[in-house]
């Protein structure tokens, strides 16, 4: 994998992470003003998204330092973590919109 392709991939994931963070922030007022049961669910979802976001950030840091085969393996792990994040965001969006 050449440096340009690697950088483009990392930039894409970082941009998506910022986009999903902004999306979550938009939902925040609705979630916080919900009834008590939904507030509990909000805090669970918030923690799940925070953990997944941290996992993606960690994997991105690892990707930045790797090359060759190790980079390809980490990329697959990052892709998997990203798919989990997308599912969690969709769940939050459907519950709190």
Order of alpha helices (4+ residues) and beta strands (2+ residues): alpha-alpha-alpha
